Amino acid sequence: METSECITCDTCLRSCPSEFGAVFDDGLNVVIVPELCSGCPVCVMVCPVDCIYVDEEWTETEARMWEHIDLTAGGAA
């Protein structure tokens, strides 16, 4: 995702199939977690500004983001 082009409309987040749940709101940014992504094109197709693309040089998701995912998913109680 090209964050400088993203308008944070959350359309990709709302459209990501619930069985994958690879898109997260991280404050001012929307983050796609590659380890959770199935590779389906739904988020790409619904993005109104075409800022989502396959990043061939992706890096593993940081521990901080996994903690955020845990909290937003209700895993920390």
PEDAVEN-V355601 format. One record per helix or strand. SS is the DSSP state (H for helix, E for strand). FROM is the first residue (numbers start at 1). TO is the last residue. If there is no record, write none. Layout:
ss={SS/SS}
from={FROM/FROM}
to={TO/TO}
This chain:
ss={H/E/E/H/H}
from={11/23/29/42/63}
to={15/26/32/46/72}
